[in-house]
């Protein structure tokens, strides 16, 4: 994860530093992540707290500006995530050439951000209309800071999501960014997902990446890469190298 600082319109935006300050931190973190050996980058407005489920246009517009500035330096596959707005994420991916997006595309939730409703059919048609058919969709089916409104079994949710909504991959999260993902929940989703790849979405660390990858097909990592493992801090190359070394050791053992 490449977590962007608060953007224009966000309560935490540094208007004195402006977009230049957001871009400077993003460049530094991109260098740390790629220098540490990550397989890919996902760029998100992680510090646009508190999040909106339908974002204001300025958010994706600013992200497009920043990503455009970063593109000459991006050397790995990259995706985007406009939290928590599936349509805006797809629009941003199409505009910037991103390969994938991660979002909440299905379900209705009681969340810290209010009642959270989705319409995956509408979003899928929007993707087709804007020329985004090649953009891969990573569905987070255990959203952070939210709970499914109905009492549905996680295995059943996974099976119907795979059958009816055609995700390219499924992400399984803990309660918040950096929180451990429940191993049993991860196993349930993996067993029910069939051929669809499953990613562990939060809480991956150097000391558990092997056990997580023994279940999941991949991992999304943000907080562990930060200095001292603190969410608010910038990414640190040495921590990226540490986790990626453990991941590579696990992969080599699987060959």
N, C-alpha and C positions, 0 to 999 in steps of 0.2 A: 504494500500500500504506500502511495505517496499522498500524504494528507496535506491538503492545501490549508493555509491559514484562513481566518475569517475573511469573507469577501465583501465588496460593497453591498450595503443593505443588511448585512448581518449585525447583530448587536455588538459583537466583539471586534468589528473591523477597525483596523488601525488607520484612520483617515490621514494621520500625519505622515506615516510611512507610505501609504497608498499602495497601488498595485505593484510598484517597484519593489517594495519590501516583501510582498507575497511571492513575487517571481524570484527574488534573490534566495529566499529560503527554499523554494521549490527546486531551484537549480542545485543547491547544496545537497538536498536530500536525494535528488535523482543521481548525483554523482556517488553518494554513499551507497545507495541501493545497487546500482549497476556495478560499481567497483567491488562490492561485497559478493557479487555473483548470483543475483536473483535471476529466475527464469523469465519473469515478466513484471510489468508495472501496472497497477491500477490506480488511477488518479481520481481522488474524491474530494469533495468539499467537507471534509470531516469536521472542521471547526466552525461550520455554519450553525452553531447551536443557539437556541433550540431549533430542531429541524422542522421543515414544512413537508407535508405530503403532496402539496402542489406548489412547486417553487415559483419564485418571481423570475421574470425573464433575465434580469441582471445577473443572476447566479450563473446560468449556463453560458451567457454571453461572455462574462469575465473568465470563466473556465476555458472557453474556446480561445480567448486571447492568450492566456497563460500557456496552454498546451501548444498553440501555434509557435510561441517563442521557444518552447522546450524541444519541439520536434527535431531540429538538427542534431540534438544531443541524445535523443532516445535511440538506443541500439538493440532493444529487446521488444518482443510483442507487448502491446499496451492496450489497456481498456480504460473505461471511465465509469463513474458512478455519481450522479447528481442526487444526493440524499434528500428526501425519499420519493423520487419522482421518476417513474419508469419512462414516460414519454420524453421528458427532458434529457434523460440519460441516452436514449436512442438518438435523439436529435443531435446531441453533442458528439456521439460516436460517428454519426454520418458526416458531420461537419469537420471532424478532425482526423478521420481515417482510422479510428480505434477499431480493434478486432472484436471486442466484447464489452458487455455491460453487466453489472450485477445490481439487482434490485428486488423489491417485493412486488411480484407481478400477480400473485394470486392470494385469495383469502380476504376475510374481514376480521379486524382485530380491535380490541380495546387496548389503547396504547398511551404512553406518556404524552403523545402529541394529539390526543383526541381519538375519535372514532376513525379508524383507518380502513377505508374501502378501496378495492381494486377492481379493475375490469380488464382482464388479460386479453379478451377477444378484441376489445377496442385498441389496446396497445399493439397487438400483433398486426392488426390492419394498418395502424399508423406506421409501423416499421416498413410494411410493404409500400405504402404510399410515398414515403420519403426516400426510397431507394436503399433501405437498410437491411435487405434480405440476408446479406452476408454477415451481419453483426450477430455474434453468438450471444445468447441470453442465459445468464447465470441466475437462477431463481433461488432466493433465500426463503426457505419454507419454515424456518424457525426464527422469525425476526427478533432483533434486539428491542428491548423496552416495550414489548407487546405480547399479548396472548390471544390465541384464536378465540373468537366469540362463541363457537359451538364446541361441545365436548367430542372431538374427533380423535381417533387413534392416529398416531404419527405414521404408522405403516400405511394405513388407508389413505391419508393425505398424500403421501409420497406416490402411491400407486395411481391415484386419480390424477395427480398433477402430471405424472409422466404420460399417462394415457390421453388425457383430455387437453393438455395445454402445451405439450411438446417442448419442454425445456432442453437446452443444450447441455446444461449441468445444473446440479443442485448444491446449494450451500447450507450448512448446518451451523448455527451460532449458539453462543452462550448469551447471558443476559445483556451484556454491554460489550463494547470494544475492549479487547484484552481479557475478557472473562473466559474461563475454561469452557470448552464445548463438552457437554455430557457425552461420555464415551458410549453409553448404552444407546442414547438417541442417535448417535452417529452410526452405530451398527444397525439399528432398526432401519434408518434411511438407506444405508448402503444395501442391505439385504432386499429392500423393497423397490429399489430404483432400477433394477435390471441392468441394461447396457448403458444407462445414462451415468456419466461421471458424477462423483460426489466429492465436494470439497469441504474440509473443516475450515470454518470461517473466522473463528476467534480463539484466542487463548493458546496458540501454538508457541512453544518455547524450544530452546535448544535441547532441554532435557526430556521433552516429550514428543518431539517431532517424529522420531522413529515409531513410537507406539501409535501415534495418530495416523501416520502414513501406512501403517500396517492394515488400517481399516479403510481410510479414504484414498482417493485417487490423486489428491493434491491439497494444498493448503494456502489460505490467504493470511498473510502475516502483516501486522501493522505495529502494534504496541511493543512487541518484543524488540523490534529493530531500533526503538528510540533509546536515547541516552538514559541509562539506569532503568530501562524498562518502564518509563513513565510516559503515559499517553501524550501529555502536552509537549514533551521535549522533541527536538529534531532527531531524525534518524542518524545512527552512528555506524560507520563502516565496519568497525570491529565486531559489533553485535550481529550485523548481517553476515559477516564471514563465519562467525561462530555457529549460527543456526544452519547456514547453507552447508558447512562442513559436515554437520551431523546428518543433514538430509542426504547429502551425496554418499556418505558412508552407508546409510541405510539402503540407498538405491543400488550401490555396488554389491551389497550382500544379497539383494534380490535377484541379481543376474545369474 
